Amino acid sequence: QRKNPFSSNDRLASKPGHTHRGDPTYGRPPEGSRTEQRGKDAHSHVGKEVEELCLIIRSTGQVGEDGHVSVTFGQLFETYVTISNKVVGILLRARKHGLVRFEGEMLWQGKDDDVVITLL
């Protein structure tokens, strides 16, 4: 693109050089860019959805002998699907952050309705 006669020199001059794997900025959008802001906004949105899911589990679940609140996937799905259609994805994110525990890699509606999800 640097030799393209139709490209503006101003645009190319402001473009950062290539980064390499060892560089801390590798794989990240330039600071202050709109791409960076969109990523931050998306991260914030998903965090709010995880928080809301945990509140739904707390309000619909039952406290077990261990003191943790638990709910079945079927019950959670029926409650949460009216709020968002991303129940499984948000559950996986919550498990990644250590907020919930459940058996299996993926949960499927109907097949896994009896799987217990525990709020940690």
C-alpha positions in Angstrom: 0.0 0.0 0.0 2.9 2.4 0.6 3.6 2.5 -3.2 -0.1 2.8 -4.2 -0.5 6.1 -6.0 -4.1 6.3 -4.8 -3.3 6.1 -1.1 -2.9 9.3 0.9 0.5 9.8 2.3 -1.0 11.4 5.5 -2.9 8.2 6.2 0.1 6.0 5.8 2.4 8.2 7.9 0.1 8.0 10.9 -0.2 4.2 10.5 1.9 2.4 13.2 4.6 -0.1 12.1 4.2 -3.8 12.5 4.6 -5.4 16.0 6.1 -8.7 16.8 5.0 -11.4 19.3 7.3 -10.2 22.1 5.9 -6.7 21.9 3.3 -5.9 24.7 1.1 -4.2 22.1 1.1 -7.2 19.8 -2.5 -8.3 18.9 -4.0 -5.1 20.4 -5.6 -2.2 18.7 -3.8 1.1 18.8 -4.4 3.1 22.0 -7.1 5.7 21.7 -8.5 4.1 18.5 -12.2 3.4 17.9 -11.4 -0.3 17.7 -10.0 -0.2 21.2 -13.1 1.7 22.5 -15.4 -0.9 20.9 -13.5 -3.7 22.6 -13.8 -1.9 26.0 -17.5 -1.4 25.4 -18.1 -5.0 24.5 -16.1 -6.2 27.5 -18.1 -4.0 29.8 -21.4 -5.2 28.3 -20.5 -8.9 28.7 -19.5 -8.1 32.3 -22.9 -6.7 33.0 -24.6 -9.7 31.5 -22.5 -12.1 33.7 -23.4 -10.0 36.7 -27.1 -10.1 35.8 -26.9 -13.9 35.3 -25.5 -14.3 38.8 -28.3 -12.3 40.2 -30.9 -14.4 38.4 -29.2 -17.6 39.7 -29.3 -16.1 43.2 -33.0 -15.2 43.0 -34.3 -18.4 41.3 -32.0 -21.0 42.9 -32.0 -22.7 46.2 -29.3 -22.7 48.9 -27.7 -26.1 49.3 -26.2 -27.8 52.3 -22.8 -26.3 51.4 -24.2 -22.8 51.5 -24.0 -22.2 47.7 -27.0 -21.3 45.6 -27.8 -23.8 42.9 -30.3 -24.0 40.0 -30.8 -26.5 37.2 -29.9 -25.5 33.7 -33.5 -26.0 32.5 -34.9 -23.7 35.2 -32.2 -21.1 34.5 -32.8 -21.3 30.7 -36.5 -20.7 31.0 -36.0 -17.7 33.3 -33.0 -16.1 31.6 -34.0 -16.7 27.9 -36.6 -14.0 28.2 -33.8 -11.6 29.1 -31.1 -12.7 26.7 -30.7 -15.5 24.1 -27.0 -15.9 25.0 -27.5 -18.0 28.2 -24.9 -20.6 27.4 -22.3 -18.2 26.3 -22.7 -16.0 29.4 -22.6 -19.2 31.6 -19.3 -20.2 30.0 -17.9 -16.7 30.6 -19.0 -16.8 34.2 -17.4 -20.2 34.7 -14.2 -18.9 33.1 -14.1 -16.2 35.7 -14.8 -18.7 38.6 -18.3 -17.4 39.4 -20.3 -20.6 38.6 -19.6 -24.3 38.5 -21.3 -27.0 36.4 -20.4 -30.3 34.8 -19.6 -30.7 31.1 -18.1 -28.5 28.4 -21.3 -27.2 26.8 -24.9 -27.2 27.9 -27.7 -28.0 25.5 -31.4 -27.1 26.0 -33.5 -30.3 26.6 -30.5 -32.7 27.0 -28.9 -30.9 29.9 -31.9 -29.5 31.7 -31.1 -31.4 34.8 -27.5 -30.2 35.1 -26.9 -28.3 38.3 -25.3 -24.9 38.1 -23.8 -23.7 41.3 -23.1 -20.0 42.1 -19.7 -19.7 43.7 
